């Protein structure tokens, strides 16, 4: 039985998406147990409203809620009874195997660092997110945890991203690229050039420099960058996907011919929408902390949280944290800062 701790008051529309996502997950997986943290009265009412009467969804009372305005450092000191903190503590106490929250990502990072600590040999944990690409998807790391980094941090990200891509894509030796402004050796800046030299000396399947288009064209399995750049790419990609569908909808409604064309192509368009919809991928793992932690989108719906729960379940089953620890240890002499 895999046990998931779910922050019941993380998403923008909490707790409805969290509860609906949890119900769908346990109903489709008999070896899954979920503990939802938050206001006990509200959560019980929401569970009952969703017609779940089983024993594999539990509730742990947590009276405080973290908001987007809360300072991460203040949260660690002052909101020990928040739904997010209590969920993390369940994993630390071995009452859950992984934690998922759609709340303040900065707070999640701060609490994870404080409660779980870091994997030995990791200086900076990073967020790994799935980006749609030709032939499947690409792992982008870091997607927002670290704005300022040093070259050896990017090497750590490369190792963690490689292990996560291996897990997600089912491949033994993922191809890793370092994001730059060109593929030539003369491109980049001091940060990328130094990071290139470090990553090249690891045992990774290192492709070398890649440009922004390689995030989406499937040339590599992992794209490594600092968190500032990664978060810009992530937000731009999400907005672009929404914009494409809004523009397409406007064009379709302009004429009868366009509507007929849409009818003929609707199956293909639905497949495309599924590919670029972040709700399909659920949550992004915070790699580098000594515990399984997943950060979901604040606007996550029930489908997204179900997806996050199932990814977290498989993440635990495959022992990804131990794999990362072993990989970091085997490359330690090459990435010491």
N, C-alpha and C positions, 0 to 999 in steps of 0.2 A: 504494500500500500504506500503510494507516494502522497505526502502531506504538503499542501500548499497553504501558506498564509497570505491572505488577500486584504490589502488596505481597503476597507469598505467605504471610506470617504475621501478618495483621492481624485476621482474624475470630476469633470465640470458638472455633470448631472447626477452625481452620487446620491444615494447608493443603488439606484435602479440598475444601471449597466453592470455594476459589480455583481449584484445578486443574480441577475438574469444570466450573466456570463458563467457564474459558478454553477448554477442549476443545470445549464446546458452541458457543462464540462463533466459533472458527476453522472449525469444521466447517460452520457455516451461512453464513460470510462468507469468500469466497476472497480478498478484498482486505484482510485483517486479519492482523497479526502481533503476538504477545504475548510479552513477556519477563517471567517471574515471578522475583521476588527472594526470597532466603531460603536456608536450609540446603540446599546442593546435593544431598546424599545423600538427604535426606527427600523433596525435591521430585522428583528423578528417579524414585524408587521410586513416588511417588504418581502421576506421569504414566504410568508403565508399567502401574500397576494399573488405570488408566482406559483402557487399550488405545489410547493415542495414539502413533503412530510417525512422524508427519509432521515437517516442518521449520519450521512456523510458530509453534511454541511453543519458546521458548528459556529457559534458566535462567542467572541470574547469582547467584553465591554471595554471601550476606550473612549472616555468622555470628551477628549480634546480633538480638535481638527486643525491641520496645518493648511494655511492659505498661501497663495502665490506672493503675498506681500511679506510673509514672514522671513526673517533673516536666517539662513542655514545655521550659523553659529549660535544664534539665540534659540533656535529650535532644539538643538542638542542639549543646551543647558536647561531650558525652561518648559519644554513640552514633552516630558517623559511619558505622559499618558495619552499622547496623540495616537490616532488609529495607525499611522505609519510606523511610529516608534515601537508600539506594542507588537505590530506584525513582525518587525525585525527581531525583536527580543524573543519571539516564539521560535525562530530559527536558531538563535544563539542557545536557547535552552533545550534544543533538540526536540521541540514539540511540533516542528514543521521542517520540511526539507528545502523549501525555497519561498521567497517573498516576492509579491508583485504589487506595485503601486502605480496608479495613474496620477499621482499628486505631484507636487513641486519637485522637479528633478534635482535641483540644487540641494534641497533638503534630504532627498533620498541618498544622494552622494555623501553628504555630511554624516548622516546617520549610519550608512553602511561602513564608512571609514572608522567611525567611532565604535560601533557594535561588533562588526565582523573583523576589523583590522585588515591589513593587506596580506596577500600571498607573499611569502618570503621571496625576495628578489625583484618584487614589483615596487617601483617608486610611485607611479601614477596609475590608478585605475582608469579605465576608458569605457565609453559607451560604444557598443558595436550594433549597427543597425543594418537592416536588409534594404537594398535598393533594387528596384526592378531593372533587369538588363536583358539583352538579347540572349536567348537560350536559357533564361532562368533569372538569376539575381546575383548581385555583388554585395559583399560585406564591406561596409564603410566604417572605419574606426580611426579616429575618435569622432563621435557625432555630437560632442558638446560638453564633455566633462572637464577638458583642460584647454583654456584659452592660450596660455603661454607654455611652451614646452622646450625641452632640450633635445639634442639629437638622440641620446640613448632612450628617451621616452618613446620616440617614434619606433625604435627597435623593439621595445616592450610591446607596443601596440601591434606591431607586425606579427610577433609571435602569438599574442593572444588572438588576433584576428584570424590567423592561419588555423589555429585549433578550432575556433568557432565555425569557420567556413567548412572545415573538414566534417564537423558534426552536422551542420545544416545541409550541406550539399552531398554528403556521403562519399567524399573523395579523400584519398590518402595524402596527397601532396598538393594542396591548393597553391595556385600561382599568385604571388604577392607583388603588388605595385606600389611605388611611393609617389604620391601626387606632387606634380611640379608643373611648371609653365612650358614644358616641352620634354620630349623623350631623349634629346641629346645630352651627353655627359656635361656639356658646358652650361646647361640650363640650371634653373633653381637658384637658391640663395645659400648662405652659409649653413643654415639649419638643415636644409635638404641634402646638401653635399656631404656634410658630416654624417648625417643619418644614413645616407646611401652607403658610405664606407663601412659603417657598423653592421647594417643589415646584410650587406654582401658577404660578411664573414660568419654569418650564422648558418645553420643547416636548413634554412627555409628555401623553398623554391622561388627565388627572388627574380622577378622579371626585370626590375629596374624602374626608371622613371615612367610615369604615365601622366597623361593629360586629363582634364576634366571629362572628356568624352568617354574615357575608359571606365568611368563609373557605370555607364549604361550600355556599352557595346559588347560586353562579355569577354573582352580580351584577357582580363585577369579575374581572379576570384575574390581578391581582397584589395581594397584601396586604402592606404594609410595616409593620414594627415593630422594636423593639429585640430583641437576641438572647435576653434573659432571657424576655420575653413569648413570643417565637416558639418557644423550646424547650419552654416549658410547654404551649403549644398542641399542638405536635408530639407530645410524650410522652402527653398526655391523649388525643389522637385515636387514637394507636396502641393504647393500653390500652382505650379505649372499643370499638373495633372487635373486639378479642379478647374483651372481656366480652360483647358482643352475641351473638357466635357461641357462647360457652360457655353463656350463659343459654338461647339457642335450642335448643342440643343437649339441655340438661336438660329443657326443656318437651316436646320431641319424644319423648323416651324415657319420658314419663309415661303415655302412652296410645296405644292402637292407632290411634285416630282422628287423633291428631297425626302419627303416623308416615305414615299415608296422605296427609295434607295435605303433609307434607314431600316425599313421593314425587312428588306432582303439581307441586310448586313447585321441585323440585330444580335445574332449569336456570336459573331466575331467581335462586335463592339462590347458585348457583355464579358467576353473572355479578356479583352484588353482592359476593361475597367477593373476586373478582378486582379489583374497583374499589377496595376499601379495603385491600388487601394491599400493604404497603410494598415487598415483594419484587418487585412488578410494575414499580416505578419505579427499582429498583437503587440508584443513588447520587445524592448531591446535590453540585452543583458548588460549589467555593469560588471565588466571583466577586470580582474585584478584584486578584488576583495575576496576574503576567505569565507565566502558563503554565496549561495545562489540568489542573486538579486536581479529583478527585471523591472524596467521602467516603461510604463505604457504611456501613450499619448493622453494628454489632458482631455481631449475630445473623444476619447475611446468610447465606442458603443459596446453592447453586450457581445457581439461577434468578435470584436478585437480582444476583449478580455478572455473570452473562451480560448481564442488562439494563443494568447499569452500564457494561459494556464497550461495548455497542452505542450507548448514549446518548453516551458519550465519543467514540466514533468519529464520529458525526454532528456533534457539537459542534465537533470539529476541522475536519471537512469544510466546515462552514458559516462558519468563521472568526469565531466569537462573540467571542473576546477582542479582535480588531481592531474589531468592531462596537461593543463596549462602550467601547473607547478613543476611537473617533471620537465617540460620543454624549456621553461625559464632556467631551471637548474642546469640543464645540459648545455645551455648557451651563456651561462653566467659570465664566463671569462671574456666574452666578446661584447657584452653590453653594459659593463659596469661604468657608472657615470663618474 
